[in-house]
Amino acid sequence: MPQRKDKLYYTHAVEIRKEKEQYGVYSLRKFKKDDLVLLEPVRCSYVMSPKDFGGNQSDACAFVAAIYRSPETLGREFMSFGLEAINGVFEVPPAHDKRYLQKLSRKYNKPYLHVLNTWRNVCTYHVRNYLIPSESNDLKVRLQLSALLNRVNHHCSPNSYGVCYFSSYRTFNEPIAYVRAIRDIEVGDEITYSYIHPKFLVEDVHSRQNEISECYDFACSCSKCESEMSKINALPT
């Protein structure tokens, strides 16, 4: 957890940039190992319930439903962000999400385009956190909106540690999200952390790829994966 000596202005020592058609977070100053790279308050979050895991719809749909279900609390927090969807990002929902969003539109008497835009913002800005208590199998998932943390890209050999996996209810419920350097970072370096549990980072590339695909539905193309795949493809058949 961040300590009293950590300076909150570190949050402003990074910027979002678009490089090679992909958004990322880049350092504006040097960071040493263990420095706090960025910190954000968690102002809009939703802990998923068991019923949210039913069906084929994405977890973003559960967040959208919760926003409309609680307009005076979660809905107000969502509106306070003043988020705008990014052109070209999450413009068309997959069929199972579209059907779910259409049901929400009818249930809460909201124009479908309004519900769709809420879904786009949630998809664009949400971060997923896990509570995995060591003493039980009581898995919980918290979705939170973030203007910075969500733009930090995954890497299988990251330079930072983003807190996505928690082992206690106390830390899971802390209203802050932060990223800390695990090695020195130079000005202009991209800030990265692992979306998957650190234990998978020592696995082979196929195991890592399977875990990322299953949990986040994308194929990792970080430099570590590309290097290992190149070596595999170069082997004689």
VENMO-V983887 format. One record per backbone hydrogen bond with DSSP energy under -1.0 kcal/mol. CO is the residue of the C=O (numbers start at 1). NH is the residue of the N-H. If there is no record, write none. Layout:
CO_NH, CO_NH
This chain:
3_6, 7_10, 8_11, 9_12, 10_13, 13_28, 15_26, 17_24, 19_22, 22_19, 24_17, 25_191, 26_15, 27_188, 31_185, 32_35, 35_181, 38_179, 40_177, 41_43, 44_145, 46_143, 49_52, 50_53, 51_54, 59_63, 60_64, 61_65, 62_66, 63_67, 64_68, 65_69, 66_70, 70_73, 70_75, 73_77, 74_78, 75_79, 76_80, 78_81, 79_82, 86_89, 94_98, 95_99, 96_100, 97_101, 98_102, 99_103, 100_104, 101_105, 102_106, 103_107, 104_108, 105_110, 111_115, 112_116, 113_117, 114_118, 115_119, 116_120, 117_121, 118_122, 119_123, 120_124, 121_125, 122_126, 125_146, 127_144, 129_142, 130_166, 131_140, 133_136, 137_139, 140_131, 141_48, 142_129, 143_46, 144_127, 148_151, 149_152, 153_193, 159_182, 159_183, 161_180, 162_164, 164_130, 166_132, 168_172, 169_173, 175_42, 177_40, 178_163, 179_37, 179_38, 180_161, 181_34, 185_31, 186_189, 189_27, 192_160, 197_200, 198_201, 200_203, 204_208, 205_209, 206_210, 207_211, 208_212, 209_213, 210_214, 211_215, 212_216, 213_217, 222_226, 223_227, 224_228, 225_229, 226_230, 227_231, 228_232, 229_233, 230_234, 232_235
